Amino acid sequence: MAIQAVSKMAGCSETAAKSQFFFIDKDACFHIFTSFGLVTTDRNNLDPAAAPFAKNPRDLEGLTEGASIIEVVKKVRPHVLLRLSGVGGIFNELTAIDAFKHAGGDIVFGSGSPFENVDLGNGKVGHVNQANNMYLFLGIGLGSFLSGPRLITDGMLQATAEWYAHVDVDYFY
């Protein structure tokens, strides 16, 4: 769904959008971490679900299989970091302050844990939002209850996200 959204918003193909995604992995097997870091085509036992997103190391200047999240953030300077896993530990060393420091002031930062906004200097503030399931799923549930649809589609969620991105958030507080 994220690839579809990036493709639509950037006006590019899904292949071009997918090339902008860098997967950082941490697999747990009996509570022993077996692989960790940037997922590339050099990965042994590459998970089939991750395979379409694995980067070819020859296309990555300065990054290799298993590169840490800090290495990837410093090199790629992403605007969005998404943690889409129940496996903890990937973002442990990446606080809100670190995220803005390494990725720049224009990132979107939402976390499962509360963080204070970050003073970026020169009167700029890095806004930090709590975006865990406790908030997201209840918001989707309330919106569904109020609007009464029989089905919630990916397109509806994308349209809502696009609308919300252009709204003055302070209006709701």
VMD Tcl script that draws the C-alpha trace (Angstrom):
set ca {
  {0.00 0.00 0.00}
  {2.89 2.36 0.77}
  {4.34 1.74 -2.68}
  {0.98 2.48 -4.31}
  {0.72 5.72 -2.33}
  {4.24 6.87 -3.24}
  {3.63 5.97 -6.89}
  {0.40 7.98 -6.99}
  {1.72 10.98 -5.09}
  {5.01 11.16 -7.01}
  {3.41 10.40 -10.37}
  {5.80 7.54 -11.06}
  {5.58 3.82 -11.69}
  {5.33 1.37 -8.81}
  {8.76 0.05 -9.85}
  {10.26 3.53 -9.49}
  {8.48 4.01 -6.16}
  {9.71 0.64 -4.87}
  {13.30 1.62 -5.67}
  {12.99 4.30 -2.97}
  {12.28 1.74 -0.23}
  {15.13 0.34 1.85}
  {14.22 -2.63 4.07}
  {15.96 -3.08 7.38}
  {15.33 -6.53 8.81}
  {15.61 -8.27 12.13}
  {14.46 -11.89 12.08}
  {13.84 -13.69 15.33}
  {14.18 -17.45 15.57}
  {13.73 -18.86 19.04}
  {14.63 -15.40 20.38}
  {18.03 -15.56 18.69}
  {18.46 -12.88 16.06}
  {19.72 -14.52 12.91}
  {19.89 -11.62 10.50}
  {19.88 -7.90 10.94}
  {20.29 -4.82 8.82}
  {19.76 -3.75 5.23}
  {18.20 -6.48 3.11}
  {20.05 -7.11 -0.14}
  {20.12 -9.83 -2.75}
  {23.30 -11.10 -1.05}
  {21.23 -12.20 1.98}
  {21.30 -15.94 2.68}
  {17.83 -17.45 3.08}
  {16.13 -14.31 1.85}
  {12.50 -14.18 3.00}
  {10.27 -14.42 -0.11}
  {8.15 -11.51 1.16}
  {11.23 -9.28 1.36}
  {12.80 -10.46 -1.90}
  {11.04 -7.89 -4.14}
  {12.54 -5.11 -2.02}
  {16.06 -6.48 -1.65}
  {18.63 -4.09 -3.04}
  {21.38 -5.21 -5.37}
  {24.60 -4.34 -3.48}
  {26.26 -3.29 -6.75}
  {23.65 -0.50 -6.98}
  {24.39 0.77 -3.47}
  {27.29 3.12 -3.19}
  {28.69 2.73 0.31}
  {26.07 0.31 1.68}
  {26.33 -3.45 2.00}
  {24.23 -6.40 3.13}
  {23.33 -5.97 6.79}
  {24.16 -2.25 6.99}
  {22.72 -0.78 10.19}
  {19.75 1.54 10.26}
  {22.06 4.42 11.18}
  {24.30 3.69 8.17}
  {21.28 3.56 5.85}
  {19.73 6.74 7.27}
  {23.01 8.66 6.97}
  {23.47 7.52 3.36}
  {19.89 7.62 2.07}
  {18.54 10.53 4.20}
  {14.94 9.28 4.07}
  {11.89 11.43 4.66}
  {9.96 8.58 6.28}
  {10.98 5.62 8.42}
  {8.36 2.93 8.91}
  {8.66 0.15 11.45}
  {6.20 -2.48 10.31}
  {7.00 -5.39 12.57}
  {6.25 -6.88 15.92}
  {9.96 -7.63 16.33}
  {11.54 -5.01 18.56}
  {15.03 -3.62 18.56}
  {15.48 -2.16 15.09}
  {14.85 1.44 16.16}
  {16.26 1.14 19.70}
  {19.25 3.31 18.88}
  {17.27 5.78 16.74}
  {15.46 8.31 18.92}
  {13.50 11.28 17.59}
  {16.56 13.49 18.08}
  {18.76 11.00 16.21}
  {16.23 10.67 13.38}
  {16.14 14.43 12.76}
  {19.92 14.70 13.18}
  {20.71 11.96 10.68}
  {17.83 12.34 8.21}
  {17.24 16.08 8.30}
  {14.49 18.40 9.46}
  {11.91 17.57 6.80}
  {11.15 14.02 7.93}
  {7.83 12.75 9.24}
  {8.34 11.10 12.62}
  {5.68 8.93 14.24}
  {6.52 6.52 17.00}
  {4.88 3.83 19.05}
  {6.28 5.57 22.13}
  {5.85 9.22 23.03}
  {8.75 11.58 22.34}
  {8.97 15.33 22.79}
  {9.15 17.53 19.69}
  {12.75 18.24 18.66}
  {14.24 21.74 18.62}
  {16.04 21.93 15.27}
  {17.41 25.43 15.87}
  {16.65 28.64 13.99}
  {13.09 28.55 15.33}
  {12.32 25.25 13.56}
  {10.71 22.32 15.32}
  {10.81 18.65 14.37}
  {7.27 17.48 15.09}
  {6.97 14.08 16.69}
  {3.73 12.12 16.70}
  {2.70 8.97 18.50}
  {1.47 6.63 15.79}
  {0.99 3.24 17.31}
  {-1.90 0.82 16.94}
  {-3.62 2.22 20.02}
  {-4.16 5.46 18.10}
  {-4.37 4.32 14.49}
  {-6.85 1.48 14.81}
  {-9.15 3.42 17.15}
  {-9.09 6.35 14.73}
  {-9.97 4.09 11.81}
  {-12.70 2.45 13.90}
  {-14.22 5.76 14.97}
  {-14.08 7.15 11.43}
  {-15.78 4.01 10.14}
  {-18.45 4.16 12.81}
  {-19.20 7.81 12.04}
  {-19.22 7.45 8.24}
  {-20.88 4.03 8.13}
  {-19.14 2.26 5.22}
  {-19.71 -1.46 4.79}
  {-16.13 -1.92 3.59}
  {-12.89 -0.01 4.19}
  {-10.63 -0.11 1.14}
  {-6.95 0.70 0.71}
  {-8.05 3.63 -1.45}
  {-10.15 5.04 1.39}
  {-7.23 4.86 3.80}
  {-4.94 6.47 1.22}
  {-7.43 9.29 0.55}
  {-7.71 9.93 4.28}
  {-3.93 10.03 4.67}
  {-3.61 12.45 1.74}
  {-6.32 14.70 3.17}
  {-4.78 14.65 6.63}
  {-1.36 15.54 5.26}
  {-2.77 18.88 4.07}
  {-4.77 19.77 7.19}
  {-3.65 22.18 9.89}
  {-3.11 19.64 12.66}
  {-3.42 22.29 15.39}
  {-7.09 22.60 14.41}
  {-7.78 19.29 16.09}
  {-6.14 20.11 19.44}
}
mol new
graphics top color blue
foreach p $ca { graphics top sphere $p radius 0.5 }
foreach p [lrange $ca 0 end-1] q [lrange $ca 1 end] { graphics top cylinder $p $q radius 0.2 }
display resetview
